[in-house]
Every structure is written in structure tokens, then in C-alpha cells.
Amino acid sequence: MVETGRPLYGSAAAAAAPPAEAGGGGGGEMRRGKPCRRSSHCLWLLTAALATARCCLAASAQPDKVVWAINAGGETHTDVHGIQFKRDPLEGKIGRASDYGMRLPIFRSMPEDQILYQTERYNEETFGYDIPIKEEGDYVLVLKFAEVYFAQSQQKVFDVRLNGQHVVVKDLDIFDKVGHSTAHDELVTFSVRKGKLSVQGEVSTFNGKLLVEFVKGYYDNPKVCAMCIIKGSVEDVPKLLPHPGLEKKEEEEEEEDYEEGAERKPLSKKKVKSGPRTPDPYASDNSSLMFPILVAFGVFIPTLFCLCRL
């Protein structure tokens, strides 16, 4: 399915949405004239938890290690970690920018950084970005995605390739990974040393630029929401917020894998019988009982014949 017919929604649409009424009806009743202390306490705890998460995430980030970052399909944005994502350099050159996701909240992302997953660049063919890498060392490529259009898997599937030959993400189905309107980061570690690019056990010649391509597949168009390169290890990459639904899904998948492993135990050498038992035709031999009967019958027939002649 081609996305060319998608409407574009900007921040003005979100601003035009009517605000929710305070103390909305239909839920639990509140006593008039008395404040709800329990609701205030819960709101305070939620605010404190969010503030704590923001502080912890910001403390773990190291913006000085970021060598390159862009907001695909969007404008410049500095996230809560201090990482500055620049305006999409492919604007007006390759593919199409879309802010269709601006109408949706993005799970697993801080409210201030949802813009990084709400905008995107897609193309009807393979497209990519040339990223200059000036120093040798270990790096992490962070690719940010969110499925904001399709509501089921096998609707958008594509690959990610480095320098035209290293497929680092195969058959990426964002919806199948995390569902709808949910942030998903793909982390790809690589190293550059002595003119060589090493990634996932493969090595190729490196000329100072890293080409990151989003490869057209059989299902719809490839896309990316944002991306950055951090010099260091995976531990230096800011983590997404936890998602209870995804954690439960991962636990269920682990249980299924365990059950499948238990079912694959070697079979016993003892034969397994199925269906009713078939009687053995040779189990009982009645030929000794039939012999006298046959002899008597053989004698009776001639005798009867002789009596009839008389």
C-alpha cells in the first residue's frame, strides 16, 4: 500500500483539539464541595515518577558522544538528553516527509520527544543518508521508528543496509515488533579502524562515509523517523521508557519458547500404540477341533447317497 494519499497533520491540528473538561463525567463520582485527596495524591506520585524518570534518563545521556543526528521529515529538535537532532538534509531532494503521526501520542517516548517519532521520511524506492565518520573507534547507529499508519503486521516490511552490502536489519516489521504508535529503536554497533568497516562479523573498505540505506521490500515503502550515531557502546545510548504491554508479550514469548523446548524432548524407544488392539489371527488355532467334524461330514455324504440308491 502506497502512502502517497496520506493527509498531513501539523501541530496546529493538535492545538485545535478541544481541551478535556475538568472532572470529566461518566467515571467515578466525586462529592461536591470536598476535594478528592486520593486523586491528588495519585497525581502527585505520577508527576514525581515522571520527573524522576526524566532526571535519570537525562543523567545517563552524553550528548558530547553524538557525532551525527537528524530528525527525518521534521525540523531541528533537542531532546531531553541534550542531543540535537538537525533538520532533515533530504528535504526537497529524496522521498517524502510526513507528519501524519502528529495526531497520535507515541508510547515509550518522553512527551517532549514524541516529535522524533511523529514525523518521518519515506520513499517508494530505496533511499539513504551519507554520514561522515572522521575518527576511528566504536560506534552505535540508533534508528528510530514508529508505525503510525498501518494497524496490522505484514503491511510495511523493509531492510536496513550499510555501505551497499551489509544488511544490518532484515525484514523490519515495526507493527509486529511493538504495535501501533509505539516508539521502537534499532541499535546497530559497528567499528571503523585502519580504513575498514566492521559490522556484525563482516568487514569492508571504508572511505570516510557511512551510507545508511532503507531498502524497498515487498510490503509498502521503507521509512525512518529519526536517527543518530553515538561514539561508544550500547550502554551510552539513552533507553526508551518501559511499556507494560511489550514486557508481558516478551514474557509470553519466552514461555512459549520454553514450552516448545520441553516438547522437543527425544522420544522413547518404546512403541506407542494408537487405536484399538487388533486380535492376532494366529493366537488360537482351532484346526484340531474342526478335523473330526470334517471326517464325519465326509462319511455322511457317501452313506446318504448309497441309501438313496436303494
Phi and psi in degrees as GROMACS dihedral restraints (atoms count N, CA, C in turn):
[ dihedral_restraints ]
;  ai    aj    ak    al  type     phi  dphi    fc
    3     4     5     6     1   -90.0    20    10
    4     5     6     7     1   141.4    20    10
    6     7     8     9     1   -93.6    20    10
    7     8     9    10     1    10.6    20    10
    9    10    11    12     1   -63.3    20    10
   10    11    12    13     1   -24.4    20    10
   12    13    14    15     1   -89.1    20    10
   13    14    15    16     1     8.9    20    10
   15    16    17    18     1   -71.4    20    10
   16    17    18    19     1   137.3    20    10
   18    19    20    21     1   -75.7    20    10
   19    20    21    22     1   150.6    20    10
   21    22    23    24     1  -103.8    20    10
   22    23    24    25     1   132.3    20    10
   24    25    26    27     1  -123.0    20    10
   25    26    27    28     1   128.5    20    10
   27    28    29    30     1  -103.2    20    10
   28    29    30    31     1  -172.0    20    10
   30    31    32    33     1   -67.2    20    10
   31    32    33    34     1   -21.8    20    10
   33    34    35    36     1   -63.5    20    10
   34    35    36    37     1   -33.9    20    10
   36    37    38    39     1   -65.9    20    10
   37    38    39    40     1   -39.7    20    10
   39    40    41    42     1   -67.6    20    10
   40    41    42    43     1   -35.8    20    10
   42    43    44    45     1   -70.0    20    10
   43    44    45    46     1   -28.1    20    10
   45    46    47    48     1   -78.2    20    10
   46    47    48    49     1   -11.8    20    10
   48    49    50    51     1   -66.6    20    10
   49    50    51    52     1   136.5    20    10
   51    52    53    54     1   -66.0    20    10
   52    53    54    55     1   138.1    20    10
   54    55    56    57     1   -70.5    20    10
   55    56    57    58     1   150.0    20    10
   57    58    59    60     1   -73.0    20    10
   58    59    60    61     1   142.7    20    10
   60    61    62    63     1   -74.1    20    10
   61    62    63    64     1   141.7    20    10
   63    64    65    66     1   -68.0    20    10
   64    65    66    67     1   138.4    20    10
   66    67    68    69     1    63.2    20    10
   67    68    69    70     1    40.6    20    10
   69    70    71    72     1   -46.3    20    10
   70    71    72    73     1   144.4    20    10
   72    73    74    75     1   -82.0    20    10
   73    74    75    76     1   178.0    20    10
   75    76    77    78     1    92.0    20    10
   76    77    78    79     1   -22.4    20    10
   78    79    80    81     1   -93.8    20    10
   79    80    81    82     1  -140.2    20    10
   81    82    83    84     1   -75.0    20    10
   82    83    84    85     1   151.2    20    10
   84    85    86    87     1   -86.2    20    10
   85    86    87    88     1   146.0    20    10
   87    88    89    90     1  -115.8    20    10
   88    89    90    91     1   142.1    20    10
   90    91    92    93     1   -72.5    20    10
   91    92    93    94     1   131.2    20    10
   93    94    95    96     1   -69.8    20    10
   94    95    96    97     1   138.7    20    10
   96    97    98    99     1    84.7    20    10
   97    98    99   100     1    -6.1    20    10
   99   100   101   102     1  -123.9    20    10
  100   101   102   103     1   126.6    20    10
  102   103   104   105     1   -68.8    20    10
  103   104   105   106     1   149.2    20    10
  105   106   107   108     1   -86.3    20    10
  106   107   108   109     1    99.5    20    10
  108   109   110   111     1   -66.9    20    10
  109   110   111   112     1   -34.7    20    10
  111   112   113   114     1   -65.3    20    10
  112   113   114   115     1   -42.9    20    10
  114   115   116   117     1   -64.2    20    10
  115   116   117   118     1   -40.6    20    10
  117   118   119   120     1   -65.1    20    10
  118   119   120   121     1   -39.9    20    10
  120   121   122   123     1   -65.2    20    10
  121   122   123   124     1   -43.1    20    10
  123   124   125   126     1   -63.6    20    10
  124   125   126   127     1   -40.9    20    10
  126   127   128   129     1   -63.7    20    10
  127   128   129   130     1   -38.9    20    10
  129   130   131   132     1   -65.2    20    10
  130   131   132   133     1   -42.3    20    10
  132   133   134   135     1   -63.7    20    10
  133   134   135   136     1   -41.4    20    10
  135   136   137   138     1   -63.6    20    10
  136   137   138   139     1   -42.6    20    10
  138   139   140   141     1   -64.1    20    10
  139   140   141   142     1   -42.1    20    10
  141   142   143   144     1   -65.1    20    10
  142   143   144   145     1   -41.4    20    10
  144   145   146   147     1   -64.0    20    10
  145   146   147   148     1   -42.2    20    10
  147   148   149   150     1   -64.7    20    10
  148   149   150   151     1   -41.6    20    10
  150   151   152   153     1   -64.8    20    10
  151   152   153   154     1   -39.9    20    10
  153   154   155   156     1   -64.2    20    10
  154   155   156   157     1   -43.5    20    10
  156   157   158   159     1   -61.8    20    10
  157   158   159   160     1   -40.5    20    10
  159   160   161   162     1   -64.0    20    10
  160   161   162   163     1   -42.3    20    10
  162   163   164   165     1   -65.2    20    10
  163   164   165   166     1   -42.9    20    10
  165   166   167   168     1   -64.7    20    10
  166   167   168   169     1   -42.9    20    10
  168   169   170   171     1   -66.3    20    10
  169   170   171   172     1   -41.7    20    10
  171   172   173   174     1   -65.7    20    10
  172   173   174   175     1   -34.6    20    10
  174   175   176   177     1   -69.3    20    10
  175   176   177   178     1   -31.1    20    10
  177   178   179   180     1   -80.1    20    10
  178   179   180   181     1   -16.7    20    10
  180   181   182   183     1   -79.6    20    10
  181   182   183   184     1   148.9    20    10
  183   184   185   186     1  -133.3    20    10
  184   185   186   187     1    87.4    20    10
  186   187   188   189     1   -59.5    20    10
  187   188   189   190     1   -25.7    20    10
  189   190   191   192     1   -68.3    20    10
  190   191   192   193     1   -16.5    20    10
  192   193   194   195     1   -87.5    20    10
  193   194   195   196     1    -8.7    20    10
  195   196   197   198     1   -80.2    20    10
  196   197   198   199     1   120.3    20    10
  198   199   200   201     1   -98.7    20    10
  199   200   201   202     1   -16.1    20    10
  201   202   203   204     1  -166.2    20    10
  202   203   204   205     1   135.8    20    10
  204   205   206   207     1  -157.1    20    10
  205   206   207   208     1   135.9    20    10
  207   208   209   210     1  -138.4    20    10
  208   209   210   211     1   150.2    20    10
  210   211   212   213     1  -101.8    20    10
  211   212   213   214     1    98.5    20    10
  213   214   215   216     1   -64.0    20    10
  214   215   216   217     1   127.3    20    10
  216   217   218   219     1    75.7    20    10
  217   218   219   220     1     6.4    20    10
  219   220   221   222     1  -136.3    20    10
  220   221   222   223     1  -173.5    20    10
  222   223   224   225     1   -95.5    20    10
  223   224   225   226     1   178.9    20    10
  225   226   227   228     1   -61.1    20    10
  226   227   228   229     1   138.7    20    10
  228   229   230   231     1  -149.9    20    10
  229   230   231   232     1   133.8    20    10
  231   232   233   234     1  -105.5    20    10
  232   233   234   235     1   120.8    20    10
  234   235   236   237     1   -83.0    20    10
  235   236   237   238     1  -179.7    20    10
  237   238   239   240     1   -67.5    20    10
  238   239   240   241     1   -15.0    20    10
  240   241   242   243     1   -90.1    20    10
  241   242   243   244     1    -3.9    20    10
  243   244   245   246     1    89.9    20    10
  244   245   246   247     1     5.7    20    10
  246   247   248   249     1   -81.1    20    10
  247   248   249   250     1   126.8    20    10
  249   250   251   252     1   -95.9    20    10
  250   251   252   253     1   112.8    20    10
  252   253   254   255     1   -92.1    20    10
  253   254   255   256     1   119.0    20    10
  255   256   257   258     1   -80.3    20    10
  256   257   258   259     1   166.7    20    10
  258   259   260   261     1   -63.3    20    10
  259   260   261   262     1   146.3    20    10
  261   262   263   264     1   -58.1    20    10
  262   263   264   265     1   118.0    20    10
  264   265   266   267     1   -71.4    20    10
  265   266   267   268     1   -13.8    20    10
  267   268   269   270     1   -90.1    20    10
  268   269   270   271     1     2.9    20    10
  270   271   272   273     1   -58.0    20    10
  271   272   273   274     1   124.2    20    10
  273   274   275   276     1    79.4    20    10
  274   275   276   277     1     3.7    20    10
  276   277   278   279     1  -115.3    20    10
  277   278   279   280     1   -57.0    20    10
  279   280   281   282     1  -133.3    20    10
  280   281   282   283     1   137.5    20    10
  282   283   284   285     1    71.9    20    10
  283   284   285   286     1  -166.4    20    10
  285   286   287   288     1  -131.3    20    10
  286   287   288   289     1   139.2    20    10
  288   289   290   291     1   -91.9    20    10
  289   290   291   292     1   142.9    20    10
  291   292   293   294     1  -139.5    20    10
  292   293   294   295     1   136.2    20    10
  294   295   296   297     1  -116.7    20    10
  295   296   297   298     1    33.9    20    10
  297   298   299   300     1   -57.6    20    10
  298   299   300   301     1   -32.5    20    10
  300   301   302   303     1   -72.6    20    10
  301   302   303   304     1    -6.4    20    10
  303   304   305   306     1   -64.2    20    10
  304   305   306   307     1   -18.4    20    10
  306   307   308   309     1   -84.1    20    10
  307   308   309   310     1    -4.6    20    10
  309   310   311   312     1  -122.4    20    10
  310   311   312   313     1   145.8    20    10
  312   313   314   315     1   -78.2    20    10
  313   314   315   316     1   146.0    20    10
  315   316   317   318     1  -109.0    20    10
  316   317   318   319     1   117.5    20    10
  318   319   320   321     1   -72.3    20    10
  319   320   321   322     1   155.7    20    10
  321   322   323   324     1    73.0    20    10
  322   323   324   325     1     1.9    20    10
  324   325   326   327     1  -116.6    20    10
  325   326   327   328     1   145.0    20    10
  327   328   329   330     1   -62.2    20    10
  328   329   330   331     1   144.1    20    10
  330   331   332   333     1   -53.5    20    10
  331   332   333   334     1   -37.2    20    10
  333   334   335   336     1   -69.6    20    10
  334   335   336   337     1   -21.4    20    10
  336   337   338   339     1  -110.1    20    10
  337   338   339   340     1     9.5    20    10
  339   340   341   342     1   -62.9    20    10
  340   341   342   343     1   -24.5    20    10
  342   343   344   345     1   -59.0    20    10
  343   344   345   346     1   -28.6    20    10
  345   346   347   348     1   -67.8    20    10
  346   347   348   349     1   -21.3    20    10
  348   349   350   351     1  -109.1    20    10
  349   350   351   352     1   -10.3    20    10
  351   352   353   354     1   -87.2    20    10
  352   353   354   355     1   -24.1    20    10
  354   355   356   357     1  -104.8    20    10
  355   356   357   358     1   157.7    20    10
  357   358   359   360     1  -159.2    20    10
  358   359   360   361     1   163.9    20    10
  360   361   362   363     1  -123.2    20    10
  361   362   363   364     1   130.4    20    10
  363   364   365   366     1  -131.6    20    10
  364   365   366   367     1   163.8    20    10
  366   367   368   369     1  -148.8    20    10
  367   368   369   370     1   151.4    20    10
  369   370   371   372     1   -77.7    20    10
  370   371   372   373     1    -7.1    20    10
  372   373   374   375     1  -133.3    20    10
  373   374   375   376     1   176.1    20    10
  375   376   377   378     1   -61.7    20    10
  376   377   378   379     1   136.5    20    10
  378   379   380   381     1  -143.3    20    10
  379   380   381   382     1   167.1    20    10
  381   382   383   384     1  -165.0    20    10
  382   383   384   385     1   178.7    20    10
  384   385   386   387     1  -124.1    20    10
  385   386   387   388     1   137.5    20    10
  387   388   389   390     1   -93.7    20    10
  388   389   390   391     1   121.2    20    10
  390   391   392   393     1  -118.5    20    10
  391   392   393   394     1   120.7    20    10
  393   394   395   396     1   -75.4    20    10
  394   395   396   397     1   131.9    20    10
  396   397   398   399     1  -121.7    20    10
  397   398   399   400     1   108.9    20    10
  399   400   401   402     1   -92.1    20    10
  400   401   402   403     1   -26.4    20    10
  402   403   404   405     1  -115.7    20    10
  403   404   405   406     1   152.6    20    10
  405   406   407   408     1   -77.5    20    10
  406   407   408   409     1   155.8    20    10
  408   409   410   411     1   147.6    20    10
  409   410   411   412     1  -171.9    20    10
  411   412   413   414     1   -98.5    20    10
  412   413   414   415     1   138.9    20    10
  414   415   416   417     1  -135.8    20    10
  415   416   417   418     1   162.4    20    10
  417   418   419   420     1  -130.3    20    10
  418   419   420   421     1   123.6    20    10
  420   421   422   423     1   -91.5    20    10
  421   422   423   424     1   120.9    20    10
  423   424   425   426     1  -107.5    20    10
  424   425   426   427     1   115.9    20    10
  426   427   428   429     1  -108.9    20    10
  427   428   429   430     1   124.2    20    10
  429   430   431   432     1  -106.3    20    10
  430   431   432   433     1   131.3    20    10
  432   433   434   435     1  -137.7    20    10
  433   434   435   436     1   158.1    20    10
  435   436   437   438     1  -158.9    20    10
  436   437   438   439     1   132.6    20    10
  438   439   440   441     1   -89.2    20    10
  439   440   441   442     1   109.6    20    10
  441   442   443   444     1  -112.6    20    10
  442   443   444   445     1     1.6    20    10
  444   445   446   447     1  -117.8    20    10
  445   446   447   448     1   -57.3    20    10
  447   448   449   450     1   -80.7    20    10
  448   449   450   451     1   149.2    20    10
  450   451   452   453     1  -114.4    20    10
  451   452   453   454     1    17.6    20    10
  453   454   455   456     1  -157.4    20    10
  454   455   456   457     1   164.4    20    10
  456   457   458   459     1   -77.0    20    10
  457   458   459   460     1   172.3    20    10
  459   460   461   462     1    61.1    20    10
  460   461   462   463     1    29.0    20    10
  462   463   464   465     1  -110.0    20    10
  463   464   465   466     1   -30.8    20    10
  465   466   467   468     1  -139.3    20    10
  466   467   468   469     1   111.4    20    10
  468   469   470   471     1  -136.5    20    10
  469   470   471   472     1   128.6    20    10
  471   472   473   474     1  -153.5    20    10
  472   473   474   475     1   171.8    20    10
  474   475   476   477     1  -110.3    20    10
  475   476   477   478     1   162.9    20    10
  477   478   479   480     1  -121.3    20    10
  478   479   480   481     1   131.3    20    10
  480   481   482   483     1  -130.6    20    10
  481   482   483   484     1   142.6    20    10
  483   484   485   486     1  -110.2    20    10
  484   485   486   487     1   133.7    20    10
  486   487   488   489     1    49.7    20    10
  487   488   489   490     1    33.8    20    10
  489   490   491   492     1    75.4    20    10
  490   491   492   493     1    -0.6    20    10
  492   493   494   495     1  -143.5    20    10
  493   494   495   496     1   -16.6    20    10
  495   496   497   498     1  -104.0    20    10
  496   497   498   499     1   105.7    20    10
  498   499   500   501     1   -82.6    20    10
  499   500   501   502     1   105.5    20    10
  501   502   503   504     1   -96.1    20    10
  502   503   504   505     1   -21.0    20    10
  504   505   506   507     1  -133.0    20    10
  505   506   507   508     1   118.5    20    10
  507   508   509   510     1  -108.5    20    10
  508   509   510   511     1   130.6    20    10
  510   511   512   513     1    51.7    20    10
  511   512   513   514     1    56.6    20    10
  513   514   515   516     1   -74.8    20    10
  514   515   516   517     1   118.6    20    10
  516   517   518   519     1  -118.9    20    10
  517   518   519   520     1    98.5    20    10
  519   520   521   522     1   -60.9    20    10
  520   521   522   523     1   -45.4    20    10
  522   523   524   525     1   -61.8    20    10
  523   524   525   526     1   -40.4    20    10
  525   526   527   528     1   -65.4    20    10
  526   527   528   529     1   -30.0    20    10
  528   529   530   531     1   -73.6    20    10
  529   530   531   532     1   -52.2    20    10
  531   532   533   534     1  -132.2    20    10
  532   533   534   535     1    -7.7    20    10
  534   535   536   537     1    93.7    20    10
  535   536   537   538     1  -164.0    20    10
  537   538   539   540     1   -88.5    20    10
  538   539   540   541     1   144.8    20    10
  540   541   542   543     1    46.7    20    10
  541   542   543   544     1    47.8    20    10
  543   544   545   546     1  -132.5    20    10
  544   545   546   547     1   131.5    20    10
  546   547   548   549     1   -66.5    20    10
  547   548   549   550     1   140.1    20    10
  549   550   551   552     1  -142.6    20    10
  550   551   552   553     1   127.3    20    10
  552   553   554   555     1  -111.8    20    10
  553   554   555   556     1   132.8    20    10
  555   556   557   558     1  -104.3    20    10
  556   557   558   559     1   125.5    20    10
  558   559   560   561     1  -108.5    20    10
  559   560   561   562     1   125.5    20    10
  561   562   563   564     1  -123.2    20    10
  562   563   564   565     1   115.7    20    10
  564   565   566   567     1   -90.3    20    10
  565   566   567   568     1   142.3    20    10
  567   568   569   570     1  -154.2    20    10
  568   569   570   571     1   166.0    20    10
  570   571   572   573     1  -137.7    20    10
  571   572   573   574     1   151.5    20    10
  573   574   575   576     1  -125.3    20    10
  574   575   576   577     1   118.9    20    10
  576   577   578   579     1  -150.9    20    10
  577   578   579   580     1   131.3    20    10
  579   580   581   582     1    52.2    20    10
  580   581   582   583     1    45.1    20    10
  582   583   584   585     1    71.8    20    10
  583   584   585   586     1    18.6    20    10
  585   586   587   588     1  -124.7    20    10
  586   587   588   589     1   140.1    20    10
  588   589   590   591     1  -103.3    20    10
  589   590   591   592     1   123.8    20    10
  591   592   593   594     1  -116.1    20    10
  592   593   594   595     1   124.2    20    10
  594   595   596   597     1  -150.6    20    10
  595   596   597   598     1   126.1    20    10
  597   598   599   600     1    50.8    20    10
  598   599   600   601     1    42.6    20    10
  600   601   602   603     1    81.4    20    10
  601   602   603   604     1     1.4    20    10
  603   604   605   606     1  -110.5    20    10
  604   605   606   607     1   150.0    20    10
  606   607   608   609     1  -130.4    20    10
  607   608   609   610     1   139.5    20    10
  609   610   611   612     1  -148.6    20    10
  610   611   612   613     1   166.2    20    10
  612   613   614   615     1   -70.7    20    10
  613   614   615   616     1   138.0    20    10
  615   616   617   618     1  -118.7    20    10
  616   617   618   619     1   128.7    20    10
  618   619   620   621     1  -108.6    20    10
  619   620   621   622     1    16.7    20    10
  621   622   623   624     1   100.4    20    10
  622   623   624   625     1    -7.1    20    10
  624   625   626   627     1  -130.0    20    10
  625   626   627   628     1   139.0    20    10
  627   628   629   630     1  -105.9    20    10
  628   629   630   631     1   118.2    20    10
  630   631   632   633     1   -94.4    20    10
  631   632   633   634     1   114.4    20    10
  633   634   635   636     1  -104.2    20    10
  634   635   636   637     1   114.5    20    10
  636   637   638   639     1  -113.6    20    10
  637   638   639   640     1   143.5    20    10
  639   640   641   642     1  -109.1    20    10
  640   641   642   643     1   109.7    20    10
  642   643   644   645     1   -91.6    20    10
  643   644   645   646     1   127.6    20    10
  645   646   647   648     1   -59.6    20    10
  646   647   648   649     1   131.6    20    10
  648   649   650   651     1  -114.7    20    10
  649   650   651   652     1  -160.9    20    10
  651   652   653   654     1   -81.4    20    10
  652   653   654   655     1   -19.6    20    10
  654   655   656   657     1  -115.0    20    10
  655   656   657   658     1   107.3    20    10
  657   658   659   660     1    59.2    20    10
  658   659   660   661     1  -154.4    20    10
  660   661   662   663     1  -110.6    20    10
  661   662   663   664     1   145.0    20    10
  663   664   665   666     1   -71.2    20    10
  664   665   666   667     1   154.7    20    10
  666   667   668   669     1  -156.3    20    10
  667   668   669   670     1   169.9    20    10
  669   670   671   672     1  -153.2    20    10
  670   671   672   673     1   145.1    20    10
  672   673   674   675     1   -95.0    20    10
  673   674   675   676     1   -43.2    20    10
  675   676   677   678     1  -163.0    20    10
  676   677   678   679     1   164.0    20    10
  678   679   680   681     1  -160.5    20    10
  679   680   681   682     1   154.2    20    10
  681   682   683   684     1  -153.8    20    10
  682   683   684   685     1   161.8    20    10
  684   685   686   687     1  -123.0    20    10
  685   686   687   688     1   126.6    20    10
  687   688   689   690     1  -116.1    20    10
  688   689   690   691     1   132.1    20    10
  690   691   692   693     1   -84.3    20    10
  691   692   693   694     1   115.7    20    10
  693   694   695   696     1   147.6    20    10
  694   695   696   697     1  -143.6    20    10
  696   697   698   699     1  -120.8    20    10
  697   698   699   700     1   179.4    20    10
  699   700   701   702     1   -61.7    20    10
  700   701   702   703     1   -29.7    20    10
  702   703   704   705     1   -64.1    20    10
  703   704   705   706     1   -20.3    20    10
  705   706   707   708     1   -85.7    20    10
  706   707   708   709     1    -5.3    20    10
  708   709   710   711     1   -89.4    20    10
  709   710   711   712     1   128.0    20    10
  711   712   713   714     1   -60.2    20    10
  712   713   714   715     1   138.2    20    10
  714   715   716   717     1   -92.2    20    10
  715   716   717   718     1   151.2    20    10
  717   718   719   720     1   -75.5    20    10
  718   719   720   721     1   160.7    20    10
  720   721   722   723     1   -68.2    20    10
  721   722   723   724     1   150.5    20    10
  723   724   725   726     1   -68.0    20    10
  724   725   726   727     1   153.0    20    10
  726   727   728   729     1  -129.3    20    10
  727   728   729   730     1   110.4    20    10
  729   730   731   732     1   -53.4    20    10
  730   731   732   733     1   -40.0    20    10
  732   733   734   735     1   -62.8    20    10
  733   734   735   736     1   -41.3    20    10
  735   736   737   738     1   -69.7    20    10
  736   737   738   739     1   -38.5    20    10
  738   739   740   741     1   -63.2    20    10
  739   740   741   742     1   -39.7    20    10
  741   742   743   744     1   -65.8    20    10
  742   743   744   745     1   -39.7    20    10
  744   745   746   747     1   -63.9    20    10
  745   746   747   748     1   -41.8    20    10
  747   748   749   750     1   -64.8    20    10
  748   749   750   751     1   -39.4    20    10
  750   751   752   753     1   -63.7    20    10
  751   752   753   754     1   -40.9    20    10
  753   754   755   756     1   -64.9    20    10
  754   755   756   757     1   -39.2    20    10
  756   757   758   759     1   -65.0    20    10
  757   758   759   760     1   -38.9    20    10
  759   760   761   762     1   -64.5    20    10
  760   761   762   763     1   -40.4    20    10
  762   763   764   765     1   -63.9    20    10
  763   764   765   766     1   -41.2    20    10
  765   766   767   768     1   -63.5    20    10
  766   767   768   769     1   -42.2    20    10
  768   769   770   771     1   -61.8    20    10
  769   770   771   772     1   -39.4    20    10
  771   772   773   774     1   -65.4    20    10
  772   773   774   775     1   -42.6    20    10
  774   775   776   777     1   -64.7    20    10
  775   776   777   778     1   -40.5    20    10
  777   778   779   780     1   -63.8    20    10
  778   779   780   781     1   -39.7    20    10
  780   781   782   783     1   -64.7    20    10
  781   782   783   784     1   -37.1    20    10
  783   784   785   786     1   -68.5    20    10
  784   785   786   787     1   -33.9    20    10
  786   787   788   789     1   -73.9    20    10
  787   788   789   790     1   -18.8    20    10
  789   790   791   792     1   -89.1    20    10
  790   791   792   793     1    22.0    20    10
  792   793   794   795     1   -66.4    20    10
  793   794   795   796     1   147.4    20    10
  795   796   797   798     1   -61.6    20    10
  796   797   798   799     1   140.6    20    10
  798   799   800   801     1   -74.3    20    10
  799   800   801   802     1   148.5    20    10
  801   802   803   804     1   -71.8    20    10
  802   803   804   805     1   151.1    20    10
  804   805   806   807     1   -72.6    20    10
  805   806   807   808     1   -15.8    20    10
  807   808   809   810     1   -66.6    20    10
  808   809   810   811     1   131.9    20    10
  810   811   812   813     1   -68.4    20    10
  811   812   813   814     1   138.2    20    10
  813   814   815   816     1  -100.3    20    10
  814   815   816   817     1   121.3    20    10
  816   817   818   819     1   -92.1    20    10
  817   818   819   820     1   138.8    20    10
  819   820   821   822     1  -127.1    20    10
  820   821   822   823     1   141.5    20    10
  822   823   824   825     1    83.9    20    10
  823   824   825   826     1   174.9    20    10
  825   826   827   828     1   -68.6    20    10
  826   827   828   829     1   150.1    20    10
  828   829   830   831     1   -69.9    20    10
  829   830   831   832     1   139.4    20    10
  831   832   833   834     1   -95.9    20    10
  832   833   834   835     1   125.9    20    10
  834   835   836   837     1   -65.9    20    10
  835   836   837   838     1   143.9    20    10
  837   838   839   840     1   -80.1    20    10
  838   839   840   841     1   119.5    20    10
  840   841   842   843     1   -65.5    20    10
  841   842   843   844     1   -18.2    20    10
  843   844   845   846     1  -101.8    20    10
  844   845   846   847     1     6.0    20    10
  846   847   848   849     1   -66.4    20    10
  847   848   849   850     1   -37.2    20    10
  849   850   851   852     1  -129.4    20    10
  850   851   852   853     1   124.7    20    10
  852   853   854   855     1  -103.9    20    10
  853   854   855   856     1   111.9    20    10
  855   856   857   858     1   -99.2    20    10
  856   857   858   859     1    15.5    20    10
  858   859   860   861     1   -64.8    20    10
  859   860   861   862     1   -30.9    20    10
  861   862   863   864     1   -67.0    20    10
  862   863   864   865     1   -30.5    20    10
  864   865   866   867     1   -77.9    20    10
  865   866   867   868     1   -30.2    20    10
  867   868   869   870     1   -78.9    20    10
  868   869   870   871     1   -21.5    20    10
  870   871   872   873     1   -62.4    20    10
  871   872   873   874     1   -50.4    20    10
  873   874   875   876     1   -60.2    20    10
  874   875   876   877     1   -35.0    20    10
  876   877   878   879     1   -65.0    20    10
  877   878   879   880     1   -41.9    20    10
  879   880   881   882     1   -65.2    20    10
  880   881   882   883     1   -39.8    20    10
  882   883   884   885     1   -64.4    20    10
  883   884   885   886     1   -44.0    20    10
  885   886   887   888     1   -64.2    20    10
  886   887   888   889     1   -40.0    20    10
  888   889   890   891     1   -65.3    20    10
  889   890   891   892     1   -38.3    20    10
  891   892   893   894     1   -65.4    20    10
  892   893   894   895     1   -33.4    20    10
  894   895   896   897     1   -78.2    20    10
  895   896   897   898     1   -36.6    20    10
  897   898   899   900     1   -66.3    20    10
  898   899   900   901     1   -38.7    20    10
  900   901   902   903     1   -64.1    20    10
  901   902   903   904     1   -50.9    20    10
  903   904   905   906     1   -61.7    20    10
  904   905   906   907     1   -38.1    20    10
  906   907   908   909     1   -63.5    20    10
  907   908   909   910     1   -43.5    20    10
  909   910   911   912     1   -63.1    20    10
  910   911   912   913     1   -36.7    20    10
  912   913   914   915     1   -65.6    20    10
  913   914   915   916     1   -41.8    20    10
  915   916   917   918     1   -65.6    20    10
  916   917   918   919     1   -42.0    20    10
  918   919   920   921     1   -63.0    20    10
  919   920   921   922     1   -35.4    20    10
  921   922   923   924     1   -68.4    20    10
  922   923   924   925     1   -32.9    20    10
  924   925   926   927     1   -67.9    20    10
  925   926   927   928     1   -34.0    20    10
